[in-house]
Amino acid sequence: MSDDKVALMVSMGFDQNISAKALALTDGNVDHAVDRILSGQVDTAAITDSVNSTVTSQNLTDVPPTKVVTTDVSQYSIPNGRSACTAFALHTVSKVLPRLENENIENVVTSDELNTLLFAGVSLYNTLQNQITSNVEHSSAEELLLLLPDQLGLRLIGGVRQGILTRGLLEGGPLGFKTILESYRSECDRSKWMGAIITKSPESICIFLPPQNDAELAKSNVIIDSHPRPSLNIGGCNGSFYSTPEALVSGLSERFPAVDLGNDVPEMMAAMYNSFDVYAFQC
């Protein structure tokens, strides 16, 4: 099997062994290989066993944040803000990451700062929507990035990667949040903060992962979310702090739980419904 095709699929966020297996089943057709993986037609047992050996049996959604900062308003409280989450996430990453070069994240992610970011993000959304020709209300990060090629001052790491929401131990599987974020971490400067936008249509949020060479900073893994989360007793825009990347993954799973659509829904459609996109950045 062509090493170039395997490398291409790995760059898309898929496991190397699973990619090679899928390509072998599809005579080297990358598109068909991706379809096979996303529809669950590739045996990932060996990979899953390997992942499960490193992930505890603890239910990942049971790990609470160490601190939650909230505002009185969410994107839904602001006129024309109901679909502004992607613009908010992109604006927040572009403003917060540079400040983390010199400031403590607890001084950057405060109620007042979140409030300022929220209104600025909604304003950015309304400005950019006037430049988008489609009638889609929820713009993707990719669409917005095309409109802001030189204005962010950030480096996009490795392009967009797609994952699949799963439950329990498989949250750390080959297409889960944990694996996708670790793949980005392996390609970026580990001595710097990394920011990422995560979209599970139609919602986007952003996260910040700390430098890995500082034991104290390593305890500050943060989700910033412009949506209210009644199930988490959060009514406004919020920033949630987690002590480890694994705990942050639990927070992502609480916000974006995998949905079982039942046996009547084709596997490909179920996989598409539970898919998410990740864009990672550094200064």
N, C-alpha and C positions, 0 to 999 in steps of 0.2 A: 504494500500500500504506500502511496506517495507520502513522504514525510511532510511535503509542503501542505498537503490537504489536511493532514493531522494537525500541523502547526496552525493552520487557518482556523480550524474548529476550536483549538485550545485558546486562540486569541479571542474567540467569541465567548469564552467562559466555560466551555465543556471540558470534562476530564479527558486526559490523553488516552487512557485505555478504553474508555467508553467511545471516544471518537473513532479510534482505530477499529473497534468492533462494528460500529455503525457503518463506517465506510466499507468494510469488508462485506457487509450484508447488502450494500447498495451499489456494488461495482464501482466504488470510488466517487459516487455522485454526492457532493457536499450537501446540496439542498435536500435530497432524499434522506441523507444520513441525519440531518438536523430534525427533519420531520419524524423519523423513527424514534429518536431520543425523546422529543417532546411529547410524542404520543404513547410513550412507555413500551415501545416494541423492542427495546434493547435490554438484555439481561444485565442489570447493574448490581447483582447480588454481591459479587466479589468486592466492588467498590464500596457498597453500603456496609459490608462486614468490616472493612477497613476503617470507615468513618465511625461506625458504632463502637469500635474498640477504643476510640479516643474521645468519645462523647459520653458523658455520664448518663445514667438512666433517669436522672432528674428531669421532670417536665420543664422544658426551657421557658414556658410561659409563666412559671411560678416565681421568677426572679424579679423582685420589685426594684424601682429606681431608688437611688440614695437621696435624691433631691428632685423636686419638680417646681419649676418657676412658671407662673401663668400670668396672663393679662386678662382684663375684663372683657375684651372683645376677641372675636375670631374673624376669619375672612368673610363669614356670612353676615357679620354685623356692619360691614362697610358697603356702601353702594357700589355695584358692579364688581364686587369682590368674591362672589360665590365660586368662580372658576379660576381664581388667581393663584392657586397653590403652587403651580410649577414656576410661575414668574417669581413668586415669593421665595421659593426654595433656591432658585438660581441667584436672586439678588442677595439672599442671606449668605450663601456660600461665598459670593464675591466680596461681601463686606466683612464677614467674620474671619475668614481664613487669614487675610493680611494682618489683622489685629492680633491674632494668636501668635504671630512671630515675636511679639514683645509684651503681650498682656496675658493675664490669667483668665482662663475661660469663664470662671465664675464672676469676673468683673465685666465680661462681654455679654454673657447670656443672663440678663436681668429682666425684670418685668418692663422697665422703661425702655430698655434697648429692644426687646421683642416688639413692643408696641410701635416703636419707630420703624423697625424693619417691616412690620406687617403693613403699615400704611404706605411705605415706599414700594413694597412689593406689589400691592394692588395698583398703585399709580403706574408702575412699570408695565404691568399686565395690560392696562387700558391703553397705554401708549403703543405697545407692540401689537395689540389686536387690530389696531387701525392699519397696520402694515401687512397683516396676514390676509391673503385673498380667499382662503377657504372659509366655510361657514361653521367650522368646528369650534365649539365654545371652549373646550379644554385643549389648549395648545400643548404639544409635547416639548420636552427639553430640547430635542433635536431641532425643532422648528425655531425655538427661541434662540438657540445658540447660533443658528445661521443668520439671525438678525443682529446678533451682538458679537461678531467675530473678533473684534479688537478692543472691546470695551470692558471685558471682565478682568483682564490682567492675571488670569489663571492658566495653568497648564492642564489640559484634558489628558487623563491617563488611560491609554489603551482603548479608547472608544467605548461605545455602549456595550453592556453585557446583559444578557437575559437569563433569568432564573425562573424556577417553578416553586410556588408555595407548597409546602408539604407539612405533615404533622409529626409531632413527637421527635424521636431520634433522627428521622429523616430531614429535620430542619437543618441538620449539618451535612446533608447529602451532597452529591456532586453538583446539583443546581440550586441549592439552598442559599439563604442569606449568608451564612457563615463562610461557605466555600467561595462564593463570589467575592466577598469582601477580602478574604485572605488572598485571593488571586491578585486583586489590585494592590494589596499591601506588599506583595512580593515584587512588584514592578516599580514601586515608588520609593522616594527617599524616606527611609524609616526614621530619620532624625527630625522629620517635619510632620506637622499636622496634615491630615488628609480629610477633605470634605467630600461628600457624595450626595447626589440627588437620587432618590429611589421613587419610582413611579409604579403604582399598581392602579391602573386606570379605573376611575378617573382622578385618583388622588396622588399627589406628590408630597413628599416630606424630604428633609435633609438631615444628614448626620455628620458628626465630626469625630474622627478617631485620632488619639493623641500620638506623639512621638513614642517610639518603642525603646528609646535609650534612656528614659527618665521614669524611674519607678513610681514617683509621686504623681506625675502627669498621667501615667498609664491608667490611673483610677478614674479619669475623667473622660468617659465615652458618652456622647451627647446626641440625643434626637431633638430636633426642632420641628414643630408641627403647627401649621396654621389652622388646623381643624379642631373643633371641640370634640372631646372623646367622652361622652356620657358614661360609657362602660368602664372608663378609668377614673370617673369622677373629676373630669377636667372640662371646664366650660369655655375656655378661651384658647388663644394661641399659647403654645407651651414649649418649654425646654425641659427635657427629662435627662438627668445625669445617672449614669450606670458605672459600677465599679470595674467591670470587665467587658471586653467585646462580646463574650457569650451572653452576659446579662443584657447588653444592648440588643442582641439578636432576639432575646425574649420580648423586649419592648416592641421590636418590629413585628414579631408574630402576633402580639396583642392587637396591633393596629391593622395588620393585614393577615388575618387568619386564612388558612386554606379552607376552601369550600368544597364539600362533597356534593356534586351535582346529580349523583345517582347513576344507576346502571343504564338508564335510557339515553343518557347523553354520551355521544361518541368520545373516545379518549382524547382525540386531537382537540376537540372543542373544549373539553374539560381542562386540558393542559393550557390552552390559550387563555381561558378565563382566569386561571390561577397563575398566569405569568406576570413577571415584573421586570422592569428595566432599571439598570444602575449606571450612572455617570459619575466618575470619580475625578477629583481635582486636587492640585497642590499649587502653592505659590511658586 
